[in-house]
Amino acid sequence: MIELSSKGIRLSFDPDLGIIQSFHVSDREKEIAPLHLAPWVGSGETLPDDIAPHLKKLGGDFSVRPLPARKAVQRCMAGRQTLRGAC
């Protein structure tokens, strides 16, 4: 695990899996950690031996936002305008 930090910010990166495992930003006495972890990470729950390594530590920088219809995604990736406007 690689730990990076500066005043008011901390990041943990797992180079074996290429995952940003944690990210914390603090201001005064408030702290936010916007990245999600799967419920079993750090819980001590026993996982199957044949589970993929990245699933054991699932969390961090994966996107959980809703995606538009497939055609809209393809148009955005190609840099074209969609029916709803620019990407």
N, CA, C and O atoms as a DFTB+ gen file, in Angstrom:
348 C
 N C O
     1  1       0.850      -1.172       0.000
     2  2       0.000       0.000       0.000
     3  2       0.897       1.236       0.000
     4  3       1.865       1.314       0.756
     5  1       0.567       2.183      -0.842
     6  2       1.288       3.451      -0.898
     7  2       0.394       4.517      -0.276
     8  3      -0.756       4.686      -0.682
     9  1       0.920       5.223       0.696
    10  2       0.182       6.277       1.379
    11  2       0.753       7.634       0.965
    12  3       1.960       7.860       1.053
    13  1      -0.110       8.517       0.522
    14  2       0.276       9.881       0.170
    15  2      -0.554      10.831       1.017
    16  3      -1.743      10.600       1.237
    17  1       0.076      11.900       1.492
    18  2      -0.692      12.853       2.282
    19  2      -0.046      14.235       2.238
    20  3       1.148      14.391       1.981
    21  1      -0.871      15.203       2.495
    22  2      -0.458      16.584       2.637
    23  2      -1.463      17.209       3.601
    24  3      -2.383      16.530       4.058
    25  1      -1.304      18.455       3.906
    26  2      -2.203      19.098       4.855
    27  2      -3.642      19.010       4.350
    28  3      -3.974      19.571       3.306
    29  1      -4.486      18.308       5.089
    30  2      -5.901      18.218       4.782
    31  2      -6.295      17.172       3.749
    32  3      -7.449      17.135       3.324
    33  1      -5.354      16.316       3.334
    34  2      -5.694      15.318       2.313
    35  2      -4.844      14.062       2.503
    36  3      -3.649      14.147       2.790
    37  1      -5.485      12.877       2.337
    38  2      -4.783      11.591       2.436
    39  2      -5.298      10.662       1.345
    40  3      -6.485      10.671       1.020
    41  1      -4.408       9.871       0.790
    42  2      -4.774       8.910      -0.243
    43  2      -3.999       7.628      -0.018
    44  3      -2.801       7.662       0.267
    45  1      -4.683       6.487      -0.145
    46  2      -4.037       5.171      -0.075
    47  2      -4.214       4.491      -1.418
    48  3      -5.330       4.389      -1.927
    49  1      -3.112       4.023      -1.995
    50  2      -3.136       3.387      -3.305
    51  2      -2.545       1.990      -3.204
    52  3      -1.456       1.803      -2.661
    53  1      -3.277       1.005      -3.736
    54  2      -2.810      -0.379      -3.758
    55  2      -2.216      -0.650      -5.139
    56  3      -2.965      -0.872      -6.091
    57  1      -0.887      -0.638      -5.270
    58  2      -0.265      -0.824      -6.590
    59  2      -0.436      -2.236      -7.148
    60  3      -0.364      -2.434      -8.361
    61  1      -0.659      -3.210      -6.281
    62  2      -0.850      -4.582      -6.762
    63  2      -2.115      -4.719      -7.600
    64  3      -2.151      -5.477      -8.570
    65  1      -3.160      -3.972      -7.212
    66  2      -4.435      -4.049      -7.911
    67  2      -4.758      -2.785      -8.696
    68  3      -5.730      -2.760      -9.452
    69  1      -3.953      -1.734      -8.527
    70  2      -4.210      -0.483      -9.219
    71  2      -5.449       0.236      -8.720
    72  3      -6.166       0.858      -9.504
    73  1      -5.710       0.156      -7.412
    74  2      -6.926       0.721      -6.823
    75  2      -6.574       1.847      -5.851
    76  3      -5.689       1.699      -5.007
    77  1      -7.278       2.973      -5.981
    78  2      -7.232       3.984      -4.927
    79  2      -8.143       3.448      -3.838
    80  3      -9.365       3.463      -3.984
    81  1      -7.566       2.984      -2.766
    82  2      -8.323       2.312      -1.708
    83  2      -9.058       3.292      -0.810
    84  3     -10.185       3.024      -0.393
    85  1      -8.435       4.423      -0.507
    86  2      -9.112       5.418       0.330
    87  2      -8.636       6.811      -0.048
    88  3      -7.519       7.007      -0.528
    89  1      -9.515       7.761       0.182
    90  2      -9.229       9.165      -0.115
    91  2      -9.997       9.995       0.899
    92  3     -11.221       9.897       0.987
    93  1      -9.292      10.802       1.657
    94  2      -9.911      11.610       2.706
    95  2      -9.486      13.062       2.542
    96  3      -8.316      13.354       2.297
    97  1     -10.443      13.962       2.680
    98  2     -10.182      15.394       2.642
    99  2     -10.754      15.986       3.915
   100  3     -11.898      15.711       4.276
   101  1      -9.961      16.799       4.594
   102  2     -10.450      17.419       5.820
   103  2     -10.265      18.924       5.754
   104  3      -9.322      19.435       5.151
   105  1     -11.192      19.613       6.391
   106  2     -11.153      21.064       6.495
   107  2     -11.653      21.413       7.879
   108  3     -12.799      21.135       8.234
   109  1     -10.793      22.014       8.640
   110  2     -11.075      22.297      10.042
   111  2     -11.350      20.981      10.760
   112  3     -10.459      20.133      10.823
   113  1     -12.517      20.782      11.291
   114  2     -12.800      19.548      12.022
   115  2     -13.683      18.587      11.240
   116  3     -14.105      17.564      11.779
   117  1     -13.970      18.896       9.981
   118  2     -14.816      18.027       9.167
   119  2     -13.949      17.234       8.198
   120  3     -12.959      17.734       7.663
   121  1     -14.353      15.975       7.987
   122  2     -13.634      15.120       7.051
   123  2     -14.628      14.402       6.161
   124  3     -15.678      13.951       6.620
   125  1     -14.292      14.299       4.883
   126  2     -15.109      13.514       3.972
   127  2     -14.234      12.433       3.351
   128  3     -13.032      12.614       3.158
   129  1     -14.861      11.317       3.048
   130  2     -14.204      10.189       2.376
   131  2     -15.168       9.743       1.278
   132  3     -15.992       8.858       1.505
   133  1     -15.073      10.348       0.084
   134  2     -16.086      10.130      -0.948
   135  2     -16.041       8.786      -1.663
   136  3     -16.946       8.483      -2.440
   137  1     -15.037       7.987      -1.431
   138  2     -14.940       6.707      -2.121
   139  2     -15.599       5.607      -1.302
   140  3     -15.523       5.599      -0.073
   141  1     -16.234       4.697      -1.988
   142  2     -17.005       3.636      -1.348
   143  2     -16.173       2.364      -1.204
   144  3     -15.302       2.085      -2.028
   145  1     -16.448       1.600      -0.154
   146  2     -15.866       0.269       0.026
   147  2     -16.990      -0.752       0.067
   148  3     -18.062      -0.486       0.612
   149  1     -16.746      -1.910      -0.506
   150  2     -17.726      -2.990      -0.411
   151  2     -17.896      -3.357       1.062
   152  3     -16.946      -3.237       1.835
   153  1     -19.083      -3.799       1.464
   154  2     -19.356      -4.085       2.881
   155  2     -18.422      -5.121       3.506
   156  3     -18.222      -5.105       4.720
   157  1     -17.848      -6.022       2.705
   158  2     -17.005      -7.079       3.267
   159  2     -15.551      -6.651       3.455
   160  3     -14.797      -7.347       4.135
   161  1     -15.138      -5.522       2.869
   162  2     -13.751      -5.071       3.001
   163  2     -13.486      -4.664       4.448
   164  3     -14.157      -3.786       4.991
   165  1     -12.511      -5.307       5.056
   166  2     -12.143      -5.007       6.437
   167  2     -13.094      -5.565       7.486
   168  3     -12.919      -5.293       8.673
   169  1     -14.102      -6.342       7.076
   170  2     -15.083      -6.855       8.029
   171  2     -14.644      -8.168       8.679
   172  3     -15.199      -8.579       9.698
   173  1     -13.639      -8.824       8.082
   174  2     -13.226     -10.124       8.576
   175  2     -14.055     -11.260       8.002
   176  3     -13.833     -12.427       8.324
   177  1     -15.020     -10.911       7.143
   178  2     -15.862     -11.936       6.518
   179  2     -15.008     -12.865       5.664
   180  3     -14.117     -12.406       4.948
   181  1     -15.270     -14.148       5.734
   182  2     -14.549     -15.135       4.936
   183  2     -15.111     -15.150       3.523
   184  3     -16.311     -15.339       3.321
   185  1     -14.239     -14.951       2.554
   186  2     -14.632     -14.950       1.153
   187  2     -14.134     -16.228       0.489
   188  3     -13.178     -16.836       0.971
   189  1     -14.756     -16.642      -0.599
   190  2     -14.303     -17.851      -1.291
   191  2     -12.838     -17.740      -1.731
   192  3     -12.382     -16.658      -2.101
   193  1     -12.115     -18.839      -1.692
   194  2     -10.700     -18.834      -2.081
   195  2     -10.494     -18.474      -3.543
   196  3      -9.465     -17.903      -3.905
   197  1     -11.468     -18.805      -4.387
   198  2     -11.296     -18.574      -5.823
   199  2     -11.821     -17.219      -6.301
   200  3     -11.905     -16.985      -7.507
   201  1     -12.173     -16.329      -5.379
   202  2     -12.661     -15.012      -5.767
   203  2     -11.508     -14.197      -6.362
   204  3     -10.366     -14.320      -5.918
   205  1     -11.800     -13.377      -7.353
   206  2     -10.776     -12.530      -7.983
   207  2     -10.181     -11.577      -6.947
   208  3     -10.910     -11.040      -6.113
   209  1      -8.866     -11.364      -6.992
   210  2      -8.205     -10.521      -5.981
   211  2      -8.804      -9.122      -5.845
   212  3      -8.918      -8.605      -4.734
   213  1      -9.186      -8.509      -6.959
   214  2      -9.722      -7.147      -6.865
   215  2     -11.082      -7.120      -6.168
   216  3     -11.461      -6.091      -5.609
   217  1     -11.821      -8.229      -6.190
   218  2     -13.110      -8.261      -5.509
   219  2     -12.946      -8.355      -3.993
   220  3     -13.812      -7.904      -3.244
   221  1     -11.845      -8.936      -3.545
   222  2     -11.594      -9.012      -2.096
   223  2     -11.456      -7.624      -1.488
   224  3     -11.851      -7.392      -0.346
   225  1     -10.886      -6.699      -2.269
   226  2     -10.649      -5.340      -1.773
   227  2     -11.491      -4.301      -2.500
   228  3     -11.135      -3.123      -2.525
   229  1     -12.592      -4.720      -3.085
   230  2     -13.409      -3.850      -3.926
   231  2     -13.765      -2.557      -3.218
   232  3     -14.300      -2.559      -2.109
   233  1     -13.466      -1.489      -3.861
   234  2     -13.782      -0.189      -3.298
   235  2     -12.949       0.875      -3.964
   236  3     -12.215       0.619      -4.918
   237  1     -13.076       2.039      -3.455
   238  2     -12.241       3.122      -3.939
   239  2     -12.757       3.826      -5.155
   240  3     -13.838       4.415      -5.137
   241  1     -11.990       3.766      -6.208
   242  2     -12.223       4.647      -7.343
   243  2     -13.104       4.086      -8.442
   244  3     -12.980       4.506      -9.593
   245  1     -13.987       3.154      -8.131
   246  2     -14.917       2.707      -9.159
   247  2     -16.131       3.637      -9.166
   248  3     -16.553       4.133      -8.121
   249  1     -16.673       3.858     -10.334
   250  2     -17.780       4.794     -10.478
   251  2     -19.100       4.096     -10.163
   252  3     -19.347       2.979     -10.618
   253  1     -19.931       4.758      -9.391
   254  2     -21.236       4.197      -9.066
   255  2     -22.363       5.090      -9.591
   256  3     -23.509       4.968      -9.159
   257  1     -22.039       5.975     -10.510
   258  2     -23.060       6.871     -11.050
   259  2     -23.870       6.164     -12.133
   260  3     -23.361       5.246     -12.776
   261  1     -25.114       6.570     -12.344
   262  2     -25.916       5.964     -13.408
   263  2     -25.386       6.379     -14.777
   264  3     -24.913       7.502     -14.953
   265  1     -25.468       5.479     -15.730
   266  2     -24.996       5.768     -17.072
   267  2     -26.178       5.935     -18.018
   268  3     -27.222       5.314     -17.818
   269  1     -26.025       6.765     -19.045
   270  2     -27.109       6.944     -20.016
   271  2     -27.241       5.726     -20.925
   272  3     -26.476       4.769     -20.814
   273  1     -28.200       5.776     -21.805
   274  2     -28.414       4.687     -22.758
   275  2     -27.147       4.427     -23.563
   276  3     -26.332       5.327     -23.765
   277  1     -26.991       3.205     -24.013
   278  2     -25.774       2.767     -24.703
   279  2     -25.397       3.660     -25.891
   280  3     -24.222       3.990     -26.052
   281  1     -26.360       4.056     -26.720
   282  2     -26.053       4.898     -27.885
   283  2     -25.495       6.241     -27.455
   284  3     -24.574       6.765     -28.082
   285  1     -26.049       6.802     -26.382
   286  2     -25.553       8.080     -25.889
   287  2     -24.120       7.951     -25.411
   288  3     -23.310       8.848     -25.647
   289  1     -23.786       6.847     -24.742
   290  2     -22.420       6.618     -24.269
   291  2     -21.480       6.510     -25.461
   292  3     -20.399       7.098     -25.449
   293  1     -21.875       5.766     -26.490
   294  2     -21.032       5.613     -27.672
   295  2     -20.806       6.954     -28.347
   296  3     -19.692       7.241     -28.786
   297  1     -21.838       7.781     -28.438
   298  2     -21.688       9.104     -29.055
   299  2     -20.750       9.978     -28.233
   300  3     -19.907      10.683     -28.788
   301  1     -20.895       9.934     -26.917
   302  2     -20.028      10.744     -26.054
   303  2     -18.581      10.296     -26.188
   304  3     -17.674      11.125     -26.249
   305  1     -18.364       8.995     -26.235
   306  2     -16.998       8.488     -26.346
   307  2     -16.393       8.859     -27.697
   308  3     -15.175       8.989     -27.820
   309  1     -17.236       9.027     -28.702
   310  2     -16.749       9.404     -30.029
   311  2     -16.661      10.918     -30.165
   312  3     -16.219      11.416     -31.200
   313  1     -17.075      11.659     -29.138
   314  2     -16.991      13.113     -29.156
   315  2     -18.123      13.766     -29.929
   316  3     -18.015      14.935     -30.297
   317  1     -19.203      13.044     -30.184
   318  2     -20.340      13.597     -30.921
   319  2     -21.381      14.138     -29.955
   320  3     -21.391      13.815     -28.768
   321  1     -22.237      14.954     -30.492
   322  2     -23.323      15.508     -29.702
   323  2     -24.439      14.488     -29.577
   324  3     -24.721      13.760     -30.529
   325  1     -25.081      14.425     -28.407
   326  2     -26.205      13.512     -28.185
   327  2     -27.502      14.249     -28.388
   328  3     -27.505      15.450     -28.656
   329  1     -28.610      13.536     -28.263
   330  2     -29.923      14.149     -28.381
   331  2     -30.164      15.177     -27.275
   332  3     -30.935      16.121     -27.448
   333  1     -29.506      14.984     -26.157
   334  2     -29.683      15.911     -25.021
   335  2     -28.682      17.049     -25.038
   336  3     -28.693      17.875     -24.125
   337  1     -27.837      17.124     -26.016
   338  2     -26.841      18.192     -26.071
   339  2     -25.442      17.616     -26.048
   340  3     -25.244      16.416     -26.236
   341  1     -24.488      18.477     -25.816
   342  2     -23.081      18.060     -25.830
   343  2     -22.785      17.143     -24.652
   344  3     -23.434      17.217     -23.608
   345  1     -21.800      16.285     -24.836
   346  2     -21.378      15.344     -23.779
   347  2     -20.592      16.080     -22.724
   348  3     -20.146      15.472     -21.750
